[in-house]
Amino acid sequence: MSVPAFIDVTEEDQALELRAYIKSKGAEISEENSEGGLHVDLAQIIEACDVCLKDDDKDVESVMNSIVSLLLILETEKQEALIESLCEKLVKFREGERPSLRMQLLSNLFHGMDETTSVRYTVYCSLIKVAATCSAIAFIPTELEQVRKWITDWNLTIEKKHTLLRLVYEALIDCKKSDAAAKIMVELLGSYTEDNASQARVDAHSDAAAKVMVELLGSYTEDNASQARVDAHRCIVRALKDPNTFLFDHLLALKPVRFLEGELIHDLLTIFVSAKLAAYVKFYQNNKDFIDSLGLSHEQNMEKMRLLTFMGMAVECKEISFDTIQQELQIGADDVEAFVIDAVRTKMVYCKIDQTQRKVVVSHSTHRTFGKQQWQQLYDSLSAWKQSLSTVKTSLLGLSTTS
């Protein structure tokens, strides 16, 4: 993209103009260019450019964009250190002040660089950090497929990959950004096979932040998964706390989460994956302080476990009596209908209330876990459907021939 320049003159004269302007604002900098070339001049200008950001002068934007435009014409090998220096200043400058200007400058720099240049990683991370301070993450491209492409294009080390994904995840959480674009989601879901279908369940039911965290955890290997304990712990707590997340079995398959086996957090996750409400109540009675230390609400946990327990019941039985619901979910008789209505609103269960016979008739329920047994059931259902369509087709052909 075209980046605004300070003035239409040679690079050397432009550097002189920048020096004079910055010095006029009180910076300790020589008005004469150095003998080391443009990259040395830029290093000195960037070092002193803080005074521009502090000023409300209408020329500040042009001045800072001039610095950006000069950076972009430097040889690649001379850019990295200078770009890192400028990004550091733009991120750290009196957090919360002039965020729109700082984001614009970083965006100009980011889009002005070659797409495969590895130092774009530094600029993108800086953009995320500034955007997070002013709830502007919606203006930054954070779609998982795009982030994956950049990770490949920039040939990031595993450490930088983790840093990038963690930054995106935290920013999405803090700014409450919604799910990725629907067409991207459809494309993503269409690419899954039986081998990685558990990942598709995450994409189908989780928000953008959750998907980024799962991507982060999934990037660890057997060799370094033990280092991801903090990320794994955080991911589990975030998922349990999210009121819109009800499927957790995909987390158990992640290597960093497997390293938590035997710990309370893993036991708690296992309960939310496949156990009933009674198991959670027992766990809470024995580990109340632990639940509180995670920042989880016991009441919200109870609500989610009631829904999860009901989902499991609905998979096993197509008709469930009010009495059974009361007993399994530990609720009063007057609360059954309200609970069922709330459960249907989540779209995890589809059912109707038969008030006369005091029962719930289930038409469909999402499986809490999806393994070989569920795939076989799906295969059988599709096969039966195919056979039915074949029968209908044969009947229609027969009618056509007769007529």
C-alpha positions in Angstrom: 0.0 0.0 0.0 1.1 3.6 -0.4 2.5 5.1 2.8 2.3 8.9 3.3 5.7 10.7 3.2 6.7 13.8 5.1 7.8 15.8 2.1 8.6 15.1 -1.5 12.4 15.4 -1.4 15.4 13.1 -1.4 15.9 10.7 1.5 18.9 12.7 2.8 16.9 16.0 2.7 13.9 14.2 4.3 16.1 13.0 7.1 17.4 16.6 7.6 13.8 17.9 7.8 13.0 15.3 10.3 16.0 16.1 12.4 15.1 19.8 12.4 11.5 19.2 13.3 12.3 16.8 16.2 15.0 19.2 17.5 12.5 22.1 17.4 10.3 20.0 19.7 13.0 19.7 22.3 14.8 16.5 21.4 18.6 16.3 21.8 19.6 15.5 18.3 22.0 17.0 15.7 20.5 18.9 12.8 23.1 17.5 10.5 22.9 14.0 9.0 25.5 11.4 10.1 28.2 10.1 7.8 27.0 6.5 8.4 24.1 6.6 5.9 20.4 6.7 6.0 20.0 3.7 8.5 22.2 5.5 11.0 20.2 8.7 10.6 17.0 6.8 11.1 18.3 5.1 14.2 19.0 8.5 15.8 15.7 9.9 14.6 13.7 7.0 16.0 15.6 7.2 19.3 14.4 10.8 19.7 10.9 10.6 18.1 9.1 10.4 21.4 8.7 14.2 21.4 6.5 13.9 18.3 4.1 11.6 20.0 3.8 13.9 23.0 2.9 16.8 20.8 -0.6 17.7 19.5 0.8 19.5 16.5 -1.2 18.7 13.3 2.1 17.8 11.5 2.8 14.9 13.9 1.1 12.2 11.8 3.0 13.3 8.6 6.3 13.4 10.5 5.8 9.9 11.9 4.7 8.5 8.6 7.8 10.0 7.1 9.9 7.9 9.4 7.8 4.9 8.3 8.3 5.6 4.6 12.1 5.9 5.1 12.2 2.6 7.0 10.4 0.9 4.1 13.0 1.9 1.5 15.9 0.5 3.6 17.6 -2.8 2.7 15.9 -5.7 4.5 19.0 -6.5 6.6 19.1 -2.9 7.9 15.4 -2.7 8.7 14.9 -5.2 11.5 16.7 -3.5 14.4 15.1 -0.1 13.5 11.6 -1.5 13.1 11.9 -3.3 16.5 13.0 0.0 18.0 10.1 2.0 16.6 7.6 -0.7 17.5 8.8 -0.8 21.0 8.3 3.0 21.3 4.8 2.9 19.8 3.8 0.0 22.1 5.2 1.5 25.3 4.3 5.2 24.7 2.1 6.2 27.7 -0.3 3.2 27.4 -3.8 4.3 26.4 -2.7 7.7 24.9 -3.0 8.3 21.1 -3.8 4.7 20.3 -5.4 5.5 16.9 -2.3 7.2 15.7 0.0 4.5 17.0 -2.2 1.8 15.3 -2.3 3.7 12.1 1.5 4.0 12.0 2.0 0.3 12.8 -0.6 -0.6 10.2 1.1 1.6 7.5 4.4 -0.1 8.4 2.9 -3.6 8.4 1.1 -3.3 5.0 4.0 -1.5 3.4 6.4 -4.4 3.9 6.8 -7.5 1.8 4.3 -10.1 3.0 6.9 -12.7 3.6 9.4 -10.5 5.5 9.9 -12.1 8.9 10.1 -8.8 10.8 6.4 -8.3 10.0 6.0 -10.6 13.0 7.3 -7.8 15.3 5.0 -5.2 13.7 1.9 -7.5 13.9 2.6 -8.3 17.6 2.9 -4.6 18.3 -0.4 -4.0 16.5 -2.2 -6.6 18.7 -0.7 -5.1 21.9 -1.8 -1.5 21.0 -5.2 -2.6 19.8 -5.8 -4.6 23.0 -5.3 -1.4 25.1 -8.2 0.4 23.4 -10.6 -2.5 22.6 -9.8 -2.2 18.8 -8.9 -5.8 18.1 -11.9 -5.9 15.6 -9.8 -3.7 13.3 -6.9 -6.2 13.2 -6.9 -9.3 11.1 -7.0 -12.2 13.5 -8.7 -15.0 11.6 -7.1 -18.2 12.4 -6.4 -19.2 8.8 -4.7 -15.9 8.1 -2.6 -16.2 11.3 -1.6 -19.7 10.3 -0.5 -18.5 6.8 1.6 -15.7 8.3 3.2 -18.2 10.7 4.3 -20.2 7.7 5.2 -17.2 5.5 7.4 -15.7 8.3 9.0 -19.0 9.0 8.6 -18.4 12.8 10.5 -20.3 15.4 8.3 -22.4 17.8 8.8 -19.8 20.5 7.7 -16.9 18.3 4.7 -19.0 17.1 3.6 -19.5 20.7 4.1 -15.8 21.5 2.0 -14.8 18.5 -0.8 -17.2 19.2 -0.9 -16.3 22.9 -1.1 -12.6 22.1 -4.0 -13.1 19.7 -5.8 -15.3 22.2 -5.5 -12.8 25.1 -6.5 -9.9 22.9 -9.6 -11.7 21.7 -10.6 -12.6 25.2 -10.0 -9.0 26.5 -11.9 -7.4 23.6 -14.7 -10.0 23.4 -14.3 -10.5 19.7 -16.9 -12.8 18.1 -16.3 -15.8 16.0 -14.5 -15.7 12.6 -16.4 -14.9 9.4 -19.1 -17.6 8.5 -17.6 -18.4 5.1 -14.2 -19.0 6.6 -15.8 -21.3 9.2 -17.6 -23.3 6.5 -14.4 -23.7 4.6 -12.5 -24.8 7.7 -15.2 -27.3 8.7 -15.4 -28.7 5.2 -11.7 -29.6 5.4 -11.9 -32.0 8.3 -11.8 -35.8 8.1 -12.5 -38.5 10.7 -8.9 -38.3 11.9 -9.3 -34.7 13.1 -13.0 -34.3 13.5 -12.6 -33.5 17.2 -10.9 -30.3 16.1 -13.9 -29.5 13.9 -16.1 -29.7 17.1 -14.0 -26.9 18.6 -14.4 -24.7 15.5 -18.1 -25.4 15.3 -18.9 -24.6 18.9 -16.1 -22.3 20.2 -15.3 -18.6 19.7 -12.3 -17.2 17.9 -10.2 -16.9 21.1 -10.8 -20.5 22.1 -9.7 -21.7 18.6 -6.5 -19.7 18.8 -5.7 -21.2 22.2 -6.3 -24.7 21.0 -4.0 -23.9 18.0 -1.4 -22.8 20.5 -1.6 -25.9 22.6 -1.7 -28.1 19.6 1.6 -26.6 18.4 3.5 -28.2 21.3 5.3 -31.5 20.7 6.2 -34.4 23.0 9.6 -32.7 23.6 8.3 -29.4 24.8 4.7 -30.1 25.9 5.6 -30.1 29.6 6.6 -26.4 29.2 3.0 -25.6 28.2 1.5 -26.2 31.6 0.5 -22.6 32.2 -1.1 -22.3 28.8 -2.9 -25.6 29.2 -4.2 -24.6 32.7 -5.4 -21.3 31.4 -7.1 -22.9 28.4 -9.1 -25.3 30.6 -10.2 -22.5 33.0 -11.2 -20.2 30.1 -13.2 -23.0 28.5 -15.0 -23.9 31.7 -15.7 -20.3 32.5 -17.1 -19.5 29.0 -20.9 -19.6 29.2 -21.1 -20.6 25.5 -18.7 -23.5 25.6 -20.1 -27.0 26.3 -17.8 -29.4 24.5 -14.4 -30.2 26.1 -13.3 -33.6 24.9 -11.0 -32.1 22.3 -8.9 -30.6 25.2 -8.1 -34.0 26.6 -6.3 -35.0 23.4 -3.9 -32.1 23.5 -0.4 -33.1 24.7 0.0 -30.2 27.2 -3.3 -31.1 28.8 -2.2 -34.8 29.0 0.8 -33.6 31.1 -1.7 -32.4 33.7 -3.1 -35.9 34.3 -3.3 -36.6 38.1 -3.8 -33.0 39.0 -7.0 -31.5 40.2 -7.5 -29.3 37.1 -7.3 -32.4 34.9 -9.8 -34.2 37.1 -12.2 -31.2 36.9 -11.9 -31.1 33.1 -12.6 -34.9 32.9 -15.9 -34.3 34.9 -17.0 -31.7 32.5 -16.1 -33.9 29.5 -18.1 -37.0 30.5 -19.3 -37.2 34.1 -22.7 -36.3 35.6 -23.7 -33.5 38.0 -23.3 -35.7 41.1 -19.6 -36.2 40.3 -19.1 -32.4 40.1 -20.9 -31.8 43.4 -18.7 -34.4 45.1 -15.6 -32.8 43.6 -16.6 -29.4 44.8 -17.4 -30.6 48.3 -13.8 -32.0 48.5 -12.1 -29.1 46.7 -14.0 -25.9 47.3 -10.9 -23.8 47.8 -9.4 -25.1 44.5 -12.5 -24.1 42.6 -12.5 -20.6 44.2 -8.7 -20.2 43.4 -9.5 -20.7 39.7 -11.9 -17.8 39.7 -14.7 -20.2 38.7 -18.3 -19.6 39.9 -19.7 -22.7 41.6 -23.3 -21.6 40.6 -22.3 -21.3 37.0 -20.5 -24.6 37.1 -23.7 -26.2 38.5 -25.7 -24.7 35.6 -23.3 -25.9 33.0 -23.1 -29.4 34.5 -26.9 -29.6 34.7 -27.0 -28.9 30.9 -24.2 -31.4 30.2 -25.8 -34.1 32.3 -29.1 -33.4 30.5 -27.3 -33.7 27.1 -26.0 -37.1 28.1 -29.4 -38.2 29.2 -31.0 -37.0 26.0 -28.5 -39.0 23.9 -29.4 -42.2 25.8 -33.1 -41.7 26.1 -35.6 -40.1 23.7 -38.2 -39.7 26.5 -37.2 -38.4 30.0 -39.6 -38.1 32.9 -39.8 -35.0 35.0 -39.0 -37.1 38.0 -35.7 -38.3 36.5 -34.7 -34.8 35.5 -35.4 -33.6 39.1 -33.3 -36.4 40.5 -30.4 -36.2 38.1 -30.2 -32.4 38.0 -31.0 -31.8 41.6 -33.7 -29.2 40.9 -37.2 -28.7 42.2 -40.4 -29.8 40.4 -41.3 -26.2 39.6 -37.9 -25.6 37.9 -38.0 -28.5 35.4 -39.8 -26.7 32.5 -37.8 -23.5 32.9 -34.6 -25.6 32.8 -35.7 -27.4 29.6 -36.5 -24.2 27.9 -33.1 -22.8 28.8 -31.4 -26.0 27.5 -33.2 -25.7 24.1 -32.0 -22.1 23.8 -28.4 -23.3 23.9 -29.2 -25.4 20.7 -27.3 -28.3 22.2 -30.6 -30.1 22.8 -33.8 -30.1 20.8 -36.8 -31.4 22.6 -40.5 -30.8 23.5 -42.2 -30.7 26.9 -45.2 -33.0 27.3 -46.9 -31.4 30.3 -49.8 -33.9 30.4 -47.5 -37.0 30.8 -44.8 -35.0 32.7 -42.0 -35.9 30.3 -39.6 -34.5 27.8 -39.5 -35.9 24.2 -36.1 -35.5 22.7 -35.6 -35.0 18.9 -31.8 -34.4 19.0 -29.0 -33.9 21.4 -25.3 -33.0 20.8 -22.9 -35.7 21.9 -20.5 -34.6 24.7 -17.8 -36.8 23.3 -17.4 -37.9 19.7 -15.4 -41.1 19.1 -15.6 -44.2 17.0 -19.0 -45.2 18.4 -20.5 -41.9 17.4 -18.9 -42.1 13.9 -20.4 -45.5 13.5 -23.9 -44.2 14.5 -23.5 -41.4 12.0 -22.5 -43.8 9.3 -25.5 -46.0 10.0 -27.9 -43.1 10.0 -26.5 -41.8 6.7 -26.6 -45.3 5.2 -30.3 -45.7 6.3 -31.1 -42.3 4.8 -29.4 -43.2 1.5 -31.4 -46.4 1.4 -34.6 -44.5 2.0 -33.8 -42.1 -0.8 -33.0 -45.0 -3.1 -36.4 -46.5 -2.3 -38.2 -43.3 -2.9 -36.4 -42.8 -6.2 -37.4 -46.4 -7.3 -41.0 -45.7 -6.4 -41.1 -42.5 -8.3 -39.5 -44.1 -11.4 -42.1 -46.9 -11.1 -45.0 -44.3 -11.0 -43.5 -42.5 -14.0 -43.3 -45.7 -16.0 -46.9 -46.6 -15.1 -48.3 -43.3 -16.1 
